[in-house]
Amino acid sequence: MTDASQPVTDPLSLAALDTERHVASAGWDQPPRLFALVPTADLLRREPQLAAGLTVSDQVSGALTAVEQEDLPEADSIETLLGRIAWPDTVEGCAIVLERLVVPPDAERGLPKDRDKALEALASHPERRDVRLLAAATRDGRSICLLRQRDHDRDDRVATGSDIAPGLVAALRATLAG
């Protein structure tokens, strides 16, 4: 969990936290959302009118601003979607926000072979937890993941770590290689 007694000053962490709060403000049951992370200073040079909307975290040295990518292409999976993405050099990093069901490992035993029936069984499992996952990565190799449980939506507790979703972080890094 994030520690409120320790201020967050790392630009990637600040951008990730701001982005997760932005997504959280729209509630649950959202589709995946993808963001380019661009240097705030570069963005302000191109769009000076945006300076009026700056927050304290936007003024940290090396600050990153998340720019949502709307109208994402249709894809069967997140892996397929990310496999179609390539960023221009002006993008320092990227972030994706997904909602997922989490169940205890034993809940996956004995699932029906039919995919839809298996998903239905997992969704109705009494120990299932809804989570929102944000994964972010930068061209220089930094990454962070945030995880919010729906059960803790109102208290704003968010778990952070660099290894929460290593496969997703690797897929994001692949979009930045170019």
C-alpha positions as CSV (number, residue, x, y, z in Angstrom):
1,M,0.0,0.0,0.0
2,T,1.1,3.6,-0.5
3,D,2.3,5.2,2.7
4,A,0.7,8.5,3.3
5,S,3.5,9.6,5.7
6,Q,6.1,9.4,2.8
7,P,5.5,11.9,0.1
8,V,5.7,10.5,-3.4
9,T,8.1,12.5,-5.5
10,D,9.1,10.2,-8.4
11,P,7.6,11.5,-11.6
12,L,6.5,8.1,-12.9
13,S,4.8,7.3,-9.5
14,L,3.1,10.6,-9.5
15,A,1.8,10.2,-13.0
16,A,0.6,6.7,-12.2
17,L,-1.2,7.8,-9.1
18,D,-2.8,10.8,-10.8
19,T,-3.9,8.6,-13.7
20,E,-5.4,5.9,-11.5
21,R,-7.3,8.6,-9.5
22,H,-8.5,10.1,-12.8
23,V,-9.8,6.7,-14.0
24,A,-11.2,5.9,-10.5
25,S,-13.3,9.1,-10.6
26,A,-15.4,7.5,-13.5
27,G,-16.3,4.5,-11.3
28,W,-16.1,0.8,-12.0
29,D,-17.0,-1.5,-15.0
30,Q,-14.8,0.4,-17.5
31,P,-13.1,-0.9,-20.6
32,P,-9.3,-0.9,-20.7
33,R,-7.8,2.6,-21.0
34,L,-4.4,3.4,-22.5
35,F,-2.3,6.5,-21.8
36,A,0.8,8.0,-23.4
37,L,3.2,9.5,-20.7
38,V,4.8,12.6,-22.1
39,P,7.2,15.0,-20.4
40,T,5.1,17.8,-18.9
41,A,7.6,20.5,-19.9
42,D,7.5,19.4,-23.5
43,L,3.7,19.4,-23.5
44,L,3.6,22.9,-22.0
45,R,6.0,24.2,-24.7
46,R,3.6,22.9,-27.4
47,E,0.4,23.7,-25.5
48,P,1.1,26.7,-23.1
49,Q,-2.6,27.2,-22.4
50,L,-2.5,23.9,-20.4
51,A,-0.3,25.6,-17.7
52,A,-3.4,26.9,-15.9
53,G,-4.5,23.3,-15.1
54,L,-1.2,22.2,-13.5
55,T,-1.2,20.5,-10.2
56,V,1.7,20.4,-7.7
57,S,2.8,17.0,-9.0
58,D,2.9,18.5,-12.5
59,Q,5.6,20.8,-11.3
60,V,8.1,18.2,-10.1
61,S,11.3,18.0,-12.1
62,G,10.9,15.5,-14.9
63,A,7.1,15.4,-14.4
64,L,5.1,13.3,-16.8
65,T,1.6,14.0,-18.0
66,A,-0.8,11.2,-19.0
67,V,-2.6,11.7,-22.3
68,E,-5.5,9.3,-22.9
69,Q,-5.6,7.4,-26.2
70,E,-9.2,7.3,-27.2
71,D,-10.9,5.1,-29.8
72,L,-8.6,2.1,-29.2
73,P,-8.8,-0.5,-31.9
74,E,-10.9,-3.6,-31.3
75,A,-8.8,-6.5,-30.1
76,D,-9.5,-10.0,-28.7
77,S,-7.0,-9.5,-25.9
78,I,-4.9,-6.9,-24.2
79,E,-1.8,-8.6,-25.7
80,T,-3.2,-8.2,-29.2
81,L,-4.1,-4.6,-28.5
82,L,-0.7,-3.7,-27.2
83,G,1.0,-5.6,-30.0
84,R,-0.6,-3.1,-32.4
85,I,0.7,0.0,-30.5
86,A,3.9,1.9,-31.3
87,W,4.7,5.3,-29.8
88,P,6.5,8.2,-31.3
89,D,9.8,9.4,-29.8
90,T,8.0,12.2,-28.0
91,V,6.3,9.7,-25.7
92,E,8.5,8.9,-22.7
93,G,6.3,6.0,-21.4
94,C,2.8,4.6,-21.4
95,A,0.3,3.2,-18.9
96,I,-2.7,1.0,-19.2
97,V,-5.6,0.6,-16.7
98,L,-7.6,-2.7,-16.6
99,E,-10.2,-4.2,-14.4
100,R,-9.9,-7.8,-13.4
101,L,-11.5,-10.5,-11.2
102,V,-9.1,-12.1,-8.7
103,V,-10.0,-15.4,-7.1
104,P,-8.1,-17.7,-4.8
105,P,-6.0,-20.3,-6.7
106,D,-8.2,-23.2,-5.7
107,A,-11.2,-21.5,-7.3
108,E,-9.7,-22.4,-10.7
109,R,-9.8,-26.1,-10.1
110,G,-12.8,-27.9,-11.6
111,L,-13.9,-25.1,-13.8
112,P,-16.0,-25.9,-16.8
113,K,-14.1,-26.3,-20.1
114,D,-16.5,-23.9,-21.8
115,R,-14.9,-20.4,-21.6
116,D,-18.1,-18.5,-21.0
117,K,-19.3,-21.0,-18.3
118,A,-15.8,-20.8,-16.6
119,L,-16.0,-17.0,-16.5
120,E,-19.5,-17.1,-15.1
121,A,-18.3,-19.5,-12.4
122,L,-15.4,-17.3,-11.5
123,A,-17.5,-14.2,-11.5
124,S,-20.0,-15.7,-9.0
125,H,-17.3,-17.2,-6.7
126,P,-17.9,-16.0,-3.1
127,E,-14.2,-15.0,-2.6
128,R,-13.8,-13.1,-5.9
129,R,-12.4,-9.6,-5.7
130,D,-12.8,-6.9,-8.3
131,V,-9.5,-5.0,-8.9
132,R,-8.3,-2.1,-11.0
133,L,-4.8,-2.5,-12.2
134,L,-2.6,0.2,-13.6
135,A,0.7,-0.7,-15.1
136,A,3.1,1.9,-16.4
137,A,6.6,1.7,-18.1
138,T,9.1,4.2,-19.5
139,R,11.6,4.0,-22.3
140,D,14.5,4.0,-19.7
141,G,13.2,0.8,-18.0
142,R,11.3,2.2,-15.0
143,S,7.9,0.7,-14.2
144,I,5.2,0.8,-11.6
145,C,2.0,-1.0,-11.0
146,L,-0.9,0.1,-8.9
147,L,-3.7,-2.1,-7.7
148,R,-7.0,-0.9,-6.2
149,Q,-9.6,-3.3,-4.8
150,R,-13.2,-2.4,-5.3
151,D,-13.7,-3.2,-1.6
152,H,-11.3,-0.3,-0.8
153,D,-12.6,2.2,-3.3
154,R,-13.9,4.7,-0.8
155,D,-10.7,4.7,1.4
156,D,-8.4,5.4,-1.5
157,R,-6.0,2.6,-0.6
158,V,-3.8,1.6,-3.5
159,A,-1.2,-1.1,-3.5
160,T,2.0,-0.2,-5.4
161,G,4.9,-2.3,-6.7
162,S,7.0,-2.9,-9.7
163,D,6.3,-6.7,-9.9
164,I,2.5,-6.9,-9.5
165,A,2.0,-7.5,-13.3
166,P,5.4,-8.4,-14.9
167,G,3.9,-9.7,-18.1
168,L,1.8,-6.5,-18.6
169,V,4.8,-4.3,-17.9
170,A,6.9,-6.3,-20.5
171,A,4.1,-5.8,-23.0
172,L,4.1,-2.1,-22.4
173,R,7.8,-1.9,-22.7
174,A,7.6,-3.7,-26.1
175,T,5.3,-0.8,-27.3
176,L,8.1,1.6,-26.5
177,A,10.9,-0.2,-28.3
178,G,11.3,1.2,-31.6
